Amino acid sequence: MVSVITAVYNRAALLPRCLASVAAQDYPSVEHIVVDGGSTDGTVDVIRAHERSLGAWVSAPDRGVYDAWNKGLALARGEWIAFLGADDQYRPDAVRRYVDTAAANPAAEYISARVALVYPSGAARLIGRPWNWREFRRHMCVAHVGSFHHASLFRRIGTYDIAYRIVGDYELLLRAGSGLRAAFLDSVTARMDAGGQSDSTAALAEARRAKLRHAAKNRLGADIDHAVAFAKLQYRHRVWRPLSI
């Protein structure tokens, strides 16, 4: 079984497409767990309307997305666990492709893929590259939306640290370090909307703190990484324009 966890808060207009994309998977054994943070915009009504296609759902105030994901992990029964944002969507064959990749890489505890990052204009770019520790210790080079985690990984290194508000997914894999047993699915498995806090100076500051905490970089190296990432962030916001794909 595969468990897909979706954290949501006040996304009534967009959540249905996420739910539909999981329900439409051509792999037969998927449980979709939805963790709502106490929405007030009709999101809970949307969840109830799709209740028959869900493995489980809860609605209560939480302390952010990583707290919600941890709640989902406590409910998950799958051998493999993925996290799909309320604004995001899987391609219909996504889960099957991950399961096939897992079968071909029996030692893997983490599988990443490519994701289409879509802008309001409709333009998009692809993100997500193969796991590589030397690159990962500099910046988040894998796409979390395009990732599957074996349940044993969480038993080995723990769940998400809710002290991080933006880069808890990065911090989790820093914990795994160079010993992470990873595989790569060289296909686009999902689409996600661009924007959000992950593309911000606050995210860069959290990433720097996580690197120092886990000794992925010394202070000078973390400062250099931060400066380079900040320059790239400014370029993206002021100059770069995505191309349609």
HULIN-V956598 format. One record per backbone hydrogen bond with DSSP energy under -1.0 kcal/mol. NH is the residue of the N-H (numbers start at 1). CO is the residue of the C=O. E is the energy in kcal/mol with one decimal. If there is no record, write none. Layout:
nh;co;e
NH;CO;E
NH;CO;E
This chain:
nh;co;e
2;29;-2.1
3;80;-2.8
4;31;-2.8
5;82;-3.0
6;33;-2.8
8;35;-2.3
15;11;-2.7
19;15;-2.5
20;16;-2.5
21;17;-1.8
22;18;-1.5
23;19;-2.4
24;20;-1.6
25;22;-1.6
26;92;-2.1
31;2;-2.7
33;4;-3.0
34;56;-1.9
35;6;-3.0
36;58;-2.9
37;8;-2.3
46;42;-1.7
47;43;-2.4
48;44;-2.5
49;45;-1.9
50;46;-1.1
51;48;-1.3
53;50;-1.9
54;51;-1.5
55;32;-2.3
56;32;-1.3
58;34;-1.9
60;36;-2.2
68;64;-2.1
69;65;-2.6
70;66;-2.0
71;67;-1.9
72;68;-2.1
73;69;-2.6
74;70;-1.7
76;72;-1.4
79;1;-2.2
80;1;-1.3
81;149;-2.9
82;3;-2.7
84;5;-2.0
88;85;-1.8
89;191;-2.3
91;189;-2.7
94;91;-2.2
97;93;-2.1
98;94;-2.1
99;95;-2.5
100;96;-2.5
101;97;-2.1
102;98;-2.5
103;99;-2.2
104;100;-1.7
108;105;-2.1
109;181;-3.3
110;181;-1.3
111;148;-2.7
112;183;-1.9
113;146;-1.4
114;187;-2.4
115;127;-2.4
116;190;-2.6
117;125;-3.1
118;192;-3.1
119;123;-3.3
122;119;-2.4
124;243;-1.3
125;117;-1.8
127;115;-2.5
129;141;-1.8
136;132;-3.3
137;133;-2.6
138;135;-1.6
139;135;-1.9
141;139;-1.1
147;144;-1.2
148;111;-3.1
149;81;-2.8
150;109;-2.5
151;79;-2.9
153;150;-1.9
155;151;-1.3
156;152;-1.9
157;153;-2.6
158;154;-1.8
164;161;-1.8
171;167;-2.6
172;168;-2.0
173;169;-1.4
174;170;-2.0
175;171;-1.7
176;172;-1.1
177;173;-1.8
180;177;-1.7
182;180;-1.0
183;110;-2.1
185;112;-3.0
187;185;-2.3
189;114;-2.3
191;89;-2.5
192;116;-2.6
194;118;-3.1
199;196;-1.2
204;200;-1.5
205;201;-2.1
206;202;-2.0
207;203;-2.4
208;204;-2.1
209;205;-1.9
210;206;-2.3
211;207;-2.3
212;208;-2.0
213;209;-2.2
214;210;-1.9
216;211;-2.1
222;218;-2.8
223;219;-2.3
224;220;-2.4
225;221;-2.6
226;222;-2.2
227;223;-2.3
228;224;-2.5
229;225;-2.7
230;226;-2.4
231;227;-2.1
232;228;-2.1
233;229;-2.3
234;230;-2.3
235;231;-2.0
236;232;-2.5
237;233;-2.2
238;234;-2.0
239;235;-2.9
240;235;-2.4
